[in-house]
Amino acid sequence: MLYLRPATMEDADHLYAWRNDLETCANSRHQNPVPRKRHDLWMQINVRFGFPTRVVLIAETGDATPIGVIDFQARDPKMASFEVGMTIAPKMRGKGFGSAALALACKKMQDKALLAEIRSENRASRKVFRKCGFLLMSEADGFAQFKKERVNARAD
């Protein structure tokens, strides 16, 4: 069983290690490892003070083992759409946690349109996002853009 909770500053070491994992770097928009000072600043801005325009969730197993992070960043002033990013802890990959964690997170954000930009060659992430109801919208310059409409979407 998986659970989600808001990230806290105590998660900084896990998030730093997961972000700078070689596979994570290879699949990230910015592929270089992140220096610790920059990561700590990111934590301050986005975890400590980011809500409601930034929602950073930690996925955990029933015994409180952290297995990944799902990060939502507002893409418009009305916060009607959010870009989604996620990282699964290297030791937890390939066990189905990605789909389960993303599905749970999407339920929390079901009143928002969700966007994701995934490296074209990242088959695992593409599969996870498709499994969670994201549709491929376009593909260019080595990235695939996916979108999931909000539940009960209506014209504003």
DARA-V266260 format. One line per field, one symbol per residue. phi: phi as a letter, one per 20 degrees, with the letter a starting at -180 (. if undefined). psi: psi as a letter, one per 30 degrees, with the letter a starting at -180 (. if undefined). burial: I if it has 24 or more other C-alpha atoms within 12 Angstrom, else O. A space follows every 10 residues. Layout:
phi->???
psi->???
burial->???
//
This chain:
phi->.dcdbffcff egfffffffe ggffgfeefd efgefgffff fgfgfeefce feeccdddec fgemefdrcc cdcgdbfele ccedcbcdgg fdfmdnfgff ffffffffdf edfdcbdcgg eefffgffff genedfeaba lncdddbcff flfcfe
psi->kllklkllff feeeeeeeeg keeeeeglej fkkkkeeeee eeeeeeeegf kffkjjkkkl lfggjkflkk kkkkflffhf kkkkllkkke fflgggeeee eeeeeeefgf gkkkkkjkke fieeeeeeee fggkkkelkk hgkkklkkll khklk.
burial->OIIIIIIIIO IIOIIIIIII OOOIOOIIOO OOOOOOOOIO OOIOOIIOOO OOIIIIIIII OOOOOIIIII IIIIOOOOOI IIIIIIIIII OOOOOOIIII IIIIIIOIIO OIIIIIIIII OOOIIIIIII OIIIIIOOOO OOOIIIIIIO OOOOOO
//
